[in-house]
Amino acid sequence: MRENKRFALIASLFALIGLPIIFLTVSLYTGEWRFFIVSIAPSLTAGLTGLILTMQKVSKNKRMA
């Protein structure tokens, strides 16, 4: 099975950058900052985990090639 590292990288960057931006706009619109504050920890956890695992796979494939 072929791994799609590009999709994994895009998904982890969206979780790391895109979701906080979405929640920031919701917080600005509603004035309720709990949306943004509560979204930071899960976004960082999912985004950084995905980013680290993706970069490890990319570097592993570069060493093998």
Residue pairs with C-beta under 8 A, 6 or more apart in sequence:
3 57
5 54
5 57
5 58
5 61
8 50
8 53
8 54
8 57
9 51
9 54
11 50
12 46
12 47
12 48
12 49
12 50
12 51
12 54
13 47
13 51
14 47
15 43
15 46
15 47
15 50
16 43
16 44
16 46
16 47
16 48
16 50
16 51
17 47
19 39
19 43
19 47
20 36
20 39
20 40
20 43
23 35
23 36
23 39
23 43
24 36
26 35
26 36
27 33
27 34
27 35
27 36
